[in-house]
Amino acid sequence: MKQTLTILGATGSIGVNTLDVIARHPEKFEVFALAGHRQVNKLAEQCRTFRPKFAVVADEACAQELNACLKASNTATEVLFGQQALIDVATAEEVTGVMAAIVGAAGLPPTLAAAEKGKTIYLANKETLVVSGALFMETAAKSGAKVLPIDSEHNAIYQVLPEHYTDNPHEHGIQSIILTASGGPFLETDLNTFDNITPAQAIKHPNWSMGKKISVDSASMMNKGLELIEAHWLFRCPPEKLEVVIHPQSVIHSMVRYLDGSVLAQMGTPDMRTPIAYCLGLPIRIDAGVKPLDFNTLNGLTFKTPDFNRFPCLKLAYQAMQACGNAPCVLNAANEIAVDAFLAEKIRFTDIARVVAHCLEQNFSNDGKSLESLLAQDTQTRAEATQFIAAMSR
């Protein structure tokens, strides 16, 4: 029986890789809707290839442009726009699964709506759990929605956890969960030069092909901090049982440490099609188009402990996770504003952590029990971060 999928964030790296896997298995999948924000030409090309029933863009102007592109190629895809349209295509009755790959907090409302409807959620939008971990997981449990992790690290953990993993990891002999991190492009860079790091340098990840925002997060290791919070909720793992280790080769994607001394790891070529294909194909494994890992070409696998002086954003994420409440929401919102400012060359690379730390020091509510309160906190924090950045530049 075919899966009918909505892909939120179709024009981003996760969306593109998802469509690549789907194209290899037309007998297993059909595309119901594609959402592409403002990348109209790319989305039009995807619509011509996959013929979805709906395509969603950011606003009316983008919708008019996409309509013109599709009309010229006789593609009968209905074009919608706006946040409500994202929710509609994520919750439509025909849809069995939603690839949640919109970057940032903007992906939260449609993903949460899909969880409320009991859809299978292929979760690549880590901010969903960072901003609303308790709310989202409670919603999924109540509706019976299945949440499958697409991030390579969480997917690796999912693969090596016991089959009948429950709310009590100790019953299964689990001592800790270990997230690996490449360390990004500045792992060996002189700390004295960090003030001079440019956006062009920060987006050049040594191993993975990702969007600009995620690449900057990887360079600051905020990405790993967000993944810690995500793992906390996904696997019901206490903060003290979550570890991060730097592994520059990105061959081991994450590990689970057991009480008997065993450490189980998932390995593979750094390619996001592997975790995507694993989740889409469950309970069987399907071809992802990924080159096999060639052990003959590996010169070695190395590991080191993260240095918080080099990666202060990772320390801030640990603190936010331990504080819980609305702190992770504040962390995420402040970081999104700071990264945007850095990419626009309004602040330095080292200022990203300064902005986030400032916002975490403010008084904020811990009432994260509803989507409305979380979005209000998100808005408040973005305003605070924007004001702080403006004051820094004076």
N, C-alpha and C positions, 0 to 999 in steps of 0.2 A: 504494500500500500504506500503510495507516494506521500511524502511530507509536503505540506503547503506552507511556504515560508514568507515572512515579511523581513526585509533586511533594512534595519535602521542604521544609517551611516554607510550606504552602499558605495559611495565614491571614495571613502577612506581606505587605508591599507587593509583593514580587517574585512571590509565589505568586498573589496576587489578580490582578495584571497578566497573569501567564501564563494563568490561567484565562479571562481576558477575551479573549486572543488565540485560545485553543483554541476558545472558544464561537463565534468568527467562522468557524471552519473545521472543522465537525464531520465532514466527509468525510476530513480528514487526520489527526485525532488522536482517541484515546480515553484516558480516565484509568483507570489500573489502581489507584493508591493515592494517598491524600492524607494528609499528616501535619501536625497542627496544634498540637502541644504541649498548651496548656491553654485555648485559645480554643474551647471546646466548642460554643457556640451558632453561632459563625461557621462552624466546620467542619461542623456539622450541616446548615446551609444549603447549603454547597458540596456535600455528599454528596447532598442531595435534588436538586440541579441536575445534577450530573455522574455520579451513580450509579457511583462507583468500587467495585471489588471489596473493597478494604480501606480502613480509616481508622485512623490511628495517633495516639495521644495519650500524654501523659507518664506517667501512672500508672493504677492500677486504679480509683481514685475518679473520675478523668476519664472512663475507659472506661465505667463504670457510668452516668454522667450522659449520655454521648453515646449509649449504647445505648438509654436511655429516650427520648431525643429522636427517634432514628431509628425506634424501634418505633412511636411515636405517629404518624409520617408514613408508615408502611409502606415504609421505605427498607431494602432488603436489602443493606446494606453491613456486612461483618464488622469488628468493632472490635478492635484490638490495642493494646498499650501497651508502653512501655519501649524501651531502645536496641536490643535484639536484634530487635524488631519493625521498627524503622527499617531495620536491615541487611537483614532478610528481604524487605521490599517493594522495596528498592533493588536487590536481586540476583536477584529472581524471574525465572525463565526467560522468561516472557511479556513482560517489560519490555525495551523497546528503548532508552529514554532516561530519564535522571534529572535533574530540575531540582533542583539542590543549592542551596537558598535558606534553610537554617537559619542563623540568625545566631550567630556565635561558634564556639568550638572544638567545641561539641557536634555540629556538622555534619560533623566530620572522619571519625569511624568509618564511618557509612553511605556517605559519598562515596568514601572509599578502598576500601571493600568493592565498591562498584559499579564502580570502576576496575579492580579485580582481575578482575571478571567480563567486562571488555571492553565495558561499556555506553557509550553516548554520554552524556557528562557535560555538562550545561548548567550551567556553574559560576558561581553568584552568591555562593557562600560563600567570600569571599576568605581567610578564616582557614585554609581547607584548604591553600592554598599558602604562607601566611605561616608556619604552624606546621610544615608537613611538605613543603615545596617539592620537595626532592630525592627524597624517598621517593615522593611522589605521582606526580611526572612519570616516574620510573623505572618505577613500577607500571603506569602508563598505557601507556608505550612497550612494556613487556613483554607486556601483554595485548592490545594493539591498540585500547585504548579511545580514543575521540575526545573531546578536551577543547575545548569551545567556550565562549568567555568571554561572560558576560552583563553584567557591569559595563559601563556605558556607555563608560568610557574605554578599557578593554581591547577591547571590541567594536569601537570606532572604529579602534583600531590594527590589529586583525585585518582589518578591511575595506580598509585602505590599504597593508598589506604586500604584497609581491610574491606572486603565486599559489603559486610553488614556493619559498617561504621555507625555508631550511635552517638547520643549526646554525652557519653562518658568515655573519652579517649583512653583513660587508664584501664578500663575493662579489656581493651584490645592491646594492651602493652605498649601504648604510644607514649614516648617520653617527650618528644618535641617535633615541631615541623620546621624545616630549614628551607628558606627561600634563597635561591642563588641570584646574584647580581653581577653583571659584566663589569661594573665600575665605570662604564661609559668612556667617553673620549679623554677625560682628564684624570684618569687614575694615577698617572705618573707625572702629571704636569706640576711644575714648581708652584707652590701655594702663593708665592709672592707675585705671580703673574695673573692670578685669578680675576683681579679687577679689570684686566684688559681683554678678557675672553669676549669674542664677538658672537652674535647669533649664528653666523655662518659656520663657525667652529663648533658651536654647541649642538647643532643639528646633524653633525656627521658622526652617527653612531658606528662603532667599529664592527658590529656583528649583525644588527637587525635593521631592516628597512621599515621606517615608521614615519608618521606625520611629525610636523615641526614641534607641536606642543609636547607630545609624548617623548620626543627626542631630547628636548630641553629638560624635561622631568627626569629622564634617564641620566643626563649629564650631572644633574644636581643630586641624584638619587632620591628625589621626592617620589618618583615613580615607584621605587621599592617601598618607600614609606606608605604610600597609598595601598600597595599590595599587601603589606602587613595587616592593615586595618581590614582589607577585604578578606584575607585569610582568617582573621579573627572571627568574622561572621559566617563565612562559608563553611568552615570546619568546626565551629563552636570551640575554638581553641583559646585558652587564656593567654593574655599578652606575654606572661612570663615563660610560656612554652613555645614562643615564636622566635626563631633565630634568623639572622641574615648573614650570609657569607659571600664574599666577592670571589667570583670564578670567571676570570676574563675570557675564557674560551667559549663560554655559553653552550657547552655540550651537555652538561648536566643541568637540567632545567629546574629541578628542586628535589628535595629529599624528605624522608620521614625517618626519624630516629626512634628505635624501639628499646624497651627496657632490657632486653637480653643482649644488647650491644650491637644488634644489627642496624644497618642504615640502608634503606631501600631508595634507589634513585631511578629517575626516568631520564634517558639520554636520547639525543637525536640531533640531526642537522638543524641549525637555527633557521626555522621556516615556520611561519604561523599557520600554514596549511595543515601541518601535522595535528595540532590541537583542534583545529576546526573540523577536520575530517574525523577525528576520534569521536567528537561529540555528535556530529551529524549522523555518523554511522552506527552509533550504539543500538543494539548490543554487539554488533560485529565491527570489525575494522575494515575500512575501505581505502582504496588507492587515493593518495593525496597529491600525487605528482611530485613528491619530494625525493631528492637524491638520497640514497642510503648513506648512513654514516660510515665513512671510510677510516677505520682505525689505523691503517697503514700511513695515513697522512697526518695523524695527530702527533705533535711533538711532546705533548705532556698536558696534564690537567693540574692547574694550580689553584690555590685557595688562600684567602687572607681575610682578616677581620676588618670591617669598615672603620675608617677613621672619621670621627665626628667633626674634627677640625676641618677636614677636607669636605665633608658632606653634612653640614649642619641641618639641612632639610630633613635628613633621615632621623636625626635626633629629635627634631620638632614633631615628626610623625609618630615616633615612639611615645612622646609625651602626650600627644593628642589622643592616641589610642588608649593609654592608661587613664587619662582623665575622663574619657568616654563622654556621654551626654552630647552636647552640640559641638564639642571641640573638633572632632573630625570634619564636620561641616564647615566650620570656620577655617580650618587648615586648607581644605580644598578650594574654597572660594577665594581666599587670599592668594593662594598659589596661582590660580587661573589668571587673576588680574595681574599679578607680578610677572608671570611668564609672558603674557601679552605685552606688557610694558617693556620687558627685556627684548622681545622680538622686534618691537618698534623702536628700539635703541633709546628708550627714555630713561632706563635705569641700567646699572651694571649687573653682571651675572651674580656677583656677591650680594647684591641688594635684594635678590629674590627671597633669601632666608630672612633678611631684615624686615621685609614687608610682612611675611608670614608670622614671624615672632611678635611683631607689633600687634597684629590683629588677635593673636592668641592671648595677649596680655590684657585685652579689653574685657570689660564686664559684658557677658552675654547670657542669654537664657539657656537653660538645659531642657526645655520642653520640646523634645523632638518626637512627639507622639503622633503627629499628623504631618501630611505632606505640606499643608499650608504653613505650619510653623517652621518647618525646615526651609522652605523656599523663602520665607520672611527673613530667617537668619542668614541665608545665602545672600539675599539682596542687601541686607544691612552690612554684612562683612565686605561685600564688593565696594560699597560706598566708602567704608572706612579705609580700605586698601587704596582706593583711587585717590582719596583725600591725602593720605599719607605719602603717596608717590608724588603728588603735586607739590606737597610741602618740601619733599626731598630735593626736587629739581629747582627750587627757588634760589 
